[in-house]
């Protein structure tokens, strides 16, 4: 299977690091015009530029939890903001670590829920009108294995937000399907792809690291490219009759 996205307008929310960076590069290398969104301006600016085959990356500083910031971006992208593809990668654990539930502040809870779930809602809300008018669209969220089970992070808000993201995906798929818009999610297994997850991995002792790897059928950790290729598939015409689904990218069956 070989997919191309010539001149497709793609937003990647949370593009600065790891999976988001890989998704950005994958679409741009296949001809897309990609808006790489993040607040880490110094990390998205080097991504900007033309790629072989005509694809191009535009650095777009955006706060994924601010609806007005998102709406301004969408409105600034040609044709009144008709986006072809949205890939929502933003989220993570926001530098937090596991605590007993009674010690979790409301502010900490909201920070993670806003980044992982509310941001996905705000971006979908912003791109939906243009997609409806075009009678075409692809929305892909990057969720987590934590959306299908419990989270290795032990963080209650992270597990809840990722489960909620899948509920949002399924509901939007039902609502937007009549307009030719598909809405799906990719659920990666754990991989140390950002400073937070690198710290999490380093916090495990050697025995636990070996045990974790041994539980993966493929006997290796996943990579950002593994997730990016799944997003490419769900955004392609090969997946035009797939919607409201979650694609686990975990290197193993999901028990």
Secondary structure, DSSP 4 states (H G I P E B T S, - for coil): -----TT-EEEEES-SSHHHHHHHHHHHTTT-EEEEEES-HHHHGGG-EE-TTS-EEEEEE--TT-HHHHHHHHHHSHHHH--SEEEE---S-TT-----GGG--HHHHHHHHIIIIIHHHHHHHHHHHHHHHHT-EEEEEE--GGGTS--TT--HHHHHHHHHHHHHHHHHHHHHGGGTEEEEEEEE-----SHHHHHHHHTS-HHHHHHHHHTSTTSS---HHHHHHHHHHHHSGGGTT--S-EEEESSS---
